[in-house]
Amino acid sequence: MSDYGEKSDQTPNIEAIDPSKTIAVAVEGGDNPDDKPKITAAARGALAEKILQIAFENDIKVRKDTDLAEMLAEFELDSPVPTEALMAVAEILSYVYRANGEPDPFNAILEDETP
């Protein structure tokens, strides 16, 4: 499995993941550049495996980053991504927007600030 869940010739093997260590966090970008990304789902164990399975089945981009997932899982659902994780999450969401052929709102913010 690639870091961002691009399609490959092989289907990810969910069964190969140690269920006791599985963690999944879903993050959603804001609808406009002024909105902060927010945490929309977080789970450990079997429920995390189910979240990953649903993501793979729906071609949702997945990034494997255990440290970031551990940090984000500690926050309440629907809360904004904390400042200390914002750059990592913005990088991931930026990739997802580009991969989906959508305008990258994170890039637009940077372009607006350059003279």
C-alpha positions in Angstrom: 0.0 0.0 0.0 1.3 3.4 -0.9 1.3 6.3 1.6 -1.6 8.0 0.0 -3.6 5.0 -1.1 -3.1 5.2 -4.9 -4.6 2.3 -6.8 -2.2 -0.6 -7.3 -2.3 -4.0 -8.8 -2.9 -5.5 -5.3 -5.9 -5.0 -3.0 -4.7 -3.9 0.5 -4.7 -6.9 2.9 -6.6 -5.7 5.9 -6.2 -9.0 7.6 -2.4 -8.6 7.6 -2.7 -5.6 9.9 -2.3 -6.3 13.7 -5.8 -5.5 14.9 -4.6 -4.5 18.4 -2.4 -1.8 16.9 -4.7 -0.5 14.2 -5.7 3.1 14.4 -7.6 5.2 11.9 -8.5 8.9 11.8 -10.5 10.6 9.1 -9.9 14.3 8.4 -12.0 16.5 6.2 -10.9 19.8 4.7 -13.0 22.9 4.9 -15.3 23.9 2.1 -13.5 27.3 1.8 -9.9 28.3 2.5 -10.8 30.0 5.8 -12.1 26.7 7.3 -9.6 24.6 9.3 -9.6 20.9 8.5 -11.5 18.9 11.2 -11.3 15.4 12.6 -14.5 13.5 11.5 -13.7 10.0 12.7 -11.3 8.2 14.9 -11.1 4.6 16.1 -8.8 1.8 17.3 -8.9 -1.9 16.8 -11.8 -3.5 14.8 -13.6 -0.2 14.2 -10.4 1.3 12.8 -10.1 -1.7 10.5 -13.7 -1.1 9.3 -12.9 2.6 8.6 -9.9 1.6 6.5 -11.9 -1.1 4.7 -14.6 1.5 3.8 -11.9 3.9 2.7 -10.2 1.4 0.4 -13.6 0.2 -1.1 -14.5 3.8 -1.9 -11.1 4.8 -3.3 -10.5 7.3 -0.5 -6.9 8.3 -0.2 -5.2 6.9 2.9 -2.0 8.0 4.4 -0.1 5.8 6.8 1.4 8.0 9.6 1.1 6.3 13.0 2.4 9.3 15.0 0.0 11.7 13.3 -2.9 9.3 13.8 -2.1 8.8 17.4 -2.0 12.5 18.0 -5.3 13.2 16.1 -7.1 10.3 17.8 -6.8 12.1 21.1 -9.0 15.0 20.1 -12.8 15.1 20.0 -14.7 14.5 16.8 -15.6 17.5 14.8 -12.8 19.5 16.4 -10.4 21.4 14.2 -7.0 19.8 13.6 -4.6 21.1 16.3 -2.0 23.7 15.3 0.9 21.3 15.9 -0.5 18.9 13.3 -1.8 21.4 10.8 1.2 21.4 8.4 1.2 17.6 8.2 -2.6 17.5 7.6 -2.4 20.4 5.1 0.2 18.5 3.1 -2.0 15.4 3.0 -5.1 17.3 2.0 -3.2 19.2 -0.6 -2.2 16.0 -2.2 -5.8 14.6 -2.1 -7.2 17.8 -3.7 -4.7 17.5 -6.6 -5.2 13.8 -7.0 -8.9 14.4 -7.3 -8.4 17.1 -9.9 -9.9 19.8 -7.6 -8.4 23.2 -6.9 -6.0 23.1 -4.0 -7.2 25.6 -1.4 -3.9 25.3 0.6 -1.9 26.3 -2.5 -4.3 29.2 -3.1 -3.6 30.6 0.4 0.1 30.6 -0.3 -0.3 32.1 -3.7 -2.4 35.0 -2.3 0.3 35.8 0.3 3.2 36.1 -2.2 3.9 39.6 -3.5 
